[in-house]
């Protein structure tokens, strides 16, 4: 009799159905999808090791795999499967838009700016480009305002609060000045040094490359909203310490096996790299920058090197110093992270000349020289100020010879001071030579050819010695034949990248249009001499806007002179047809109340002033004198130092001012009318 349970106790093996193609493909371990360049254009690919099941499926249905975009091949001794896909159309369209935006010279966007500042069209386009992506390579040519665009991004996005700026030491002060000028709201701005690094939740920290390693732990720990890295080509060497500090370090396979975890990169929600020379010498130097910005599109150095560096085995290892497919490289950069405009692209927006004052940090011996210079100037300033006041007061004198005598005394005083200060200014120029050389090297790398002006021969010689055969010089004792030879070589020889001339000898009569970048290592007291020197590049035949840079030590007299000269040049260029009356006097300090008033004008006003207005002027000048604390520049009440000096003298005369003296007093009081009672102001002005 058969046991019913035996019918369900069959121990024979049940054969399972083979896995389908889709099941096999779903269960293999695919690599991360990446984009590669092919003869048919860009494609998305991913790959995996071939399993026995997959090989069997391939053998059964090769046509299906081929039509579905799969390929099989051997790599490093094993079979791999690769899946090829076209780039999605939406991404293609986005890249076309990005390519156009990367060359844009204007944008229809509203970006906040301070009341006295205006973005140029291409700068607005640069800000808009950066605002729409987490990372940007801002590659505009030197002099187009990359710093302004980075600051504009802060104005455009109020959520960017905690900011880190990394730059060369020579640019830290320039960054602070530009931030103070262009930021729409006041924010804490801190320049880090080798010992101090602030912890700001809402503020801006500026640090130079050289001291990054001293604060790197704190920098890496912070949650930055934005990091802006200026002159980013400083980070082209993957092995350099400063590159590792910013971009981190990925351990090699052997290092990882030994437990080395590498070093992390600086993390920020938005990353901006700024450089006018993204590729200084060869494409390989670009990779650290773009990998930091966009590791998804630029994941592997070796794939980058094979495609764009003509990488090959030279018999002694891999050679990646070459270049290949450069047009494709530029297109891909613009489609992903880079915006770059050249001066010729935006020439219609640029003024004929653009002037910058670059303050170099005064450290070490340079700091000592600047301190001595300012001490000497302060010692002479009071005596000069007193003589300037006497010149202004002499305008109101009834004695015609009094004014001439006062002018003569002032000139003698200034000559004594000039001799003493000139020697100290020479010492200042010598102290900054190393920083000038570094800046000129950077300028040549970005601009190709550079014109450098100095005043002292030993400064010219010291700088020329550093550049050897790449430089020509022209100073006062240069022979006429040698002068023309120097000019001709600079104009025609590509290997001659630097022209160094003294301001007076090389500042007139020659043409240097081979360069559009002019640097002043030293300054002349007279704006006209500086303008003449600038015009060696800004002449017929010059097709580009000329960039003029004044290199000055922070806190030096040259820093004040440079800013004054630039302002005067701008005024002169805006009003070339206006000529001021020249009564033979020296140029007094700009900005004081009576500097534009001649003796003739004082007499004309004195003839018309009434006794009531004279009494009001006497009362007003005494009132203002009581507010003034005698500060050197501008005191707590906002008085100009020369106005304060003249005002105190007039106030000390009590109620005995002559009509001429009352005119001077009234001019000072009208300038500071907000400090006066309304009724007194109206009486003095003559409107009541």
Secondary structure, DSSP 4 states (H G I P E B T S, - for coil): ---GGGGG---PPPPPPPPPHHHHHHHS-PPPPEEEEETTEEEEEEEEEPPHHHHHHHHH-HHHHHHTTEEEEEETTEEEEEEEEEPPHHHHHHHHHHHHHTT-S---------TT----HHHHHHHHHHHTSSEEEE-PPTTS-HHHHHHHHHHH-TT--EEEEEE-GGGHHHHHHHHHHH-SS--EEEE--SS-----SSEEEEEEGGGHHHHHHHHHHS-EEEEEEESGGGG--TTSHHHHHHH-BPPPHHHHHTT---BPPPPEEEEEEE-S-SSSS-GGGGHHHHHHH-TTTS--HHHHHHHHS--EE-SSSEE------HHHHHHHHHHHTEE---GGGSTTTS-SEEEEEEEEP--THHHHHHHHHHHHHHHHHHHHHHHHHHHHHHTT-S-HHHHHHHHHHHHHHHHHHHHHHHHHHHHHHHHTHHHHHHHHHHHHHHHS-EEEEESSHHHHHHHHHHHGGGEEEE-TT--HHHHHHHHHHHHH-TT--EEEEEHHHHSSS---TT--EEEESS--S-HHHHHHHHTTTSSTT--SPEEEEEEEETTSHHHHHHHHHHHHHHHHHH-TT------S-----TT-TTTT--HHHHHHHHHH--HHHHHHHHHHHHHHHHH----SSB-TT--BHHHHHHHHHHHHTTT---HHHHHHHHHHHHHTGGGS-HHHHHHHHT--
